[in-house]
């Protein structure tokens, strides 16, 4: 029995999605719940699972096409056996890389290892019909990053291999592919044109909107993290043994931010029309860097979470975001955000407010610096902190006092326990 594979119901705030890549081709066997394709929205990547066991009979949508809820993507023959070669009629809408039988061995081998790649990286690999096993990986846990693919393509041998793929590749419907790197002179000057992902385009749109809409200003301070580091060093092993998660800096900053927000609630507010909406709950967004771009998962009711809960949830959301499995519900909302550029070595920066929120706290690199304590010069682990805020509703006095409250809480962590 033929079964139509349709675009799943998209979230209410999402009008359409882009079919990024097919993981199966015509004639290949699939199992129930196996991921057939990736759909990219401006917020998350959605998977299209197979409803039953069978064989993919027809692909009706080309990779790179925009689709809407309920649209038919492919046809699956339930219970059929996989054919030795793709169907004789290579559907006009089907992606071409798997159309040829004999030369497809390298591509098939590459596709087998693509499941562990981030969607954006997988798309580049499949467009170029590259073997992931041959690309040196520099990402976390041995993962291949976009930069790894670009550097690999810069090698003459890789360019030649990518250019020598079957002619069927050239016959595939155009979808703004990654342009092959081409030397234009003795110096090997090269260029690549890569289309923005939907997420990257959305990030660009929101950042520009924030700067054009809000009267943003940034204030700075510095924090002596000696007490926090000593506390972590004293209890980190016991904490990890009991809770199964490492005690990081972020839990301290989330807790400090919540206590400061309680003292200065306007920083937890937002503007709706001519009204200021004061949120009497604390949904803290924590920025996470992924291959697709920056995402901000939200810790709901963070004031009710323990430090162990905060660390666990941040780790969970970060993993889901980097694997493209985070949901829109986990990214929406939020009353205040924290971003940590220090993980990449940033000493100082001015973060941009995550609208419709009114403020964002920026953490930075911790570095030993000489400071004066009780009239003496000592070396302390110092961190610059920055807070950008919407000056339309937040005055400089409140912004500065907010950062001071965070500084005091972190330099004397007992304040977090006593809420003073």
Rosetta blueprint (number, residue, H / E / L):
1 X L
2 X E
3 X E
4 X E
5 X E
6 X E
7 X L
8 X L
9 X L
10 X L
11 X L
12 X L
13 X L
14 X L
15 X L
16 X L
17 X E
18 X E
19 X E
20 X E
21 X E
22 X E
23 X L
24 X L
25 X L
26 X L
27 X L
28 X L
29 X E
30 X E
31 X L
32 X L
33 X L
34 X L
35 X E
36 X E
37 X E
38 X E
39 X E
40 X E
41 X L
42 X L
43 X L
44 X L
45 X E
46 X E
47 X E
48 X E
49 X E
50 X L
51 X L
52 X L
53 X L
54 X E
55 X E
56 X E
57 X E
58 X E
59 X E
60 X L
61 X L
62 X L
63 X L
64 X L
65 X L
66 X E
67 X E
68 X L
69 X L
70 X L
71 X L
72 X E
73 X E
74 X E
75 X E
76 X E
77 X E
78 X E
79 X L
80 X L
81 X L
82 X L
83 X L
84 X L
85 X L
86 X L
87 X L
88 X L
89 X L
90 X L
91 X L
92 X L
93 X L
94 X L
95 X L
96 X L
97 X L
98 X L
99 X L
100 X L
101 X L
102 X H
103 X H
104 X H
105 X H
106 X H
107 X H
108 X H
109 X H
110 X H
111 X H
112 X H
113 X L
114 X H
115 X H
116 X H
117 X L
118 X L
119 X H
120 X H
121 X H
122 X H
123 X H
124 X H
125 X H
126 X H
127 X H
128 X H
129 X L
130 X L
131 X L
132 X H
133 X H
134 X H
135 X L
136 X L
137 X L
138 X L
139 X L
140 X H
141 X H
142 X H
143 X L
144 X L
145 X L
146 X H
147 X H
148 X H
149 X H
150 X H
151 X H
152 X H
153 X H
154 X L
155 X L
156 X H
157 X H
158 X H
159 X H
160 X H
161 X H
162 X H
163 X H
164 X L
165 X L
166 X L
167 X H
168 X H
169 X H
170 X H
171 X H
172 X L
173 X L
174 X L
175 X L
176 X L
177 X L
178 X L
179 X L
180 X L
181 X L
182 X L
183 X L
184 X L
185 X L
186 X L
187 X L
188 X L
189 X L
190 X L
191 X L
192 X L
193 X L
194 X L
195 X L
196 X L
197 X L
198 X H
199 X H
200 X H
201 X H
202 X H
203 X H
204 X H
205 X H
206 X H
207 X H
208 X H
209 X H
210 X H
211 X H
212 X H
213 X H
214 X L
215 X L
216 X E
217 X E
218 X E
219 X E
220 X E
221 X E
222 X E
223 X E
224 X E
225 X L
226 X H
227 X H
228 X H
229 X H
230 X H
231 X H
232 X H
233 X H
234 X H
235 X H
236 X H
237 X H
238 X H
239 X H
240 X H
241 X H
242 X H
243 X H
244 X L
245 X L
246 X L
247 X L
248 X L
249 X H
250 X H
251 X H
252 X H
253 X H
254 X H
255 X H
256 X H
257 X H
258 X H
259 X H
260 X H
261 X H
262 X H
263 X H
264 X L
265 X H
266 X H
267 X H
268 X H
269 X E
270 X E
271 X E
272 X E
273 X L
274 X L
275 X E
276 X E
277 X E
278 X E
279 X L
280 X L
281 X L
282 X L
283 X L
284 X E
285 X E
286 X E
287 X E
288 X E
289 X E
290 X L
291 X L
292 X L
293 X L
294 X E
295 X E
296 X E
297 X E
298 X E
299 X E
300 X L
301 X L
302 X H
303 X H
304 X H
305 X L
306 X L
307 X H
308 X H
309 X H
310 X H
311 X H
312 X H
313 X H
314 X H
315 X H
316 X H
317 X H
318 X H
319 X H
320 X H
321 X H
322 X H
323 X L
324 X L
325 X L
326 X L
327 X L
328 X L
329 X L
330 X L
331 X L
332 X L
333 X L
334 X L
335 X L
336 X E
337 X E
338 X E
339 X E
340 X E
341 X H
342 X H
343 X H
344 X H
345 X L
346 X L
347 X L
348 X L
349 X L
350 X L
351 X L
352 X L
353 X L
354 X L
355 X L
356 X L
357 X E
358 X L
359 X E
360 X E
361 X E
362 X E
363 X E
364 X L
365 X L
366 X E
367 X E
368 X E
369 X E
370 X E
371 X E
372 X E
373 X E
374 X L
375 X L
376 X E
377 X E
378 X E
379 X E
380 X E
381 X E
382 X E
383 X E
384 X E
385 X E
386 X E
387 X E
388 X E
389 X E
390 X E
391 X L
392 X L
393 X L
394 X L
395 X L
396 X H
397 X H
398 X H
399 X H
400 X H
401 X H
402 X H
403 X H
404 X H
405 X H
406 X H
407 X H
408 X H
409 X H
410 X H
411 X H
412 X L
413 X L
414 X H
415 X H
416 X H
417 X H
418 X H
419 X L
420 X L
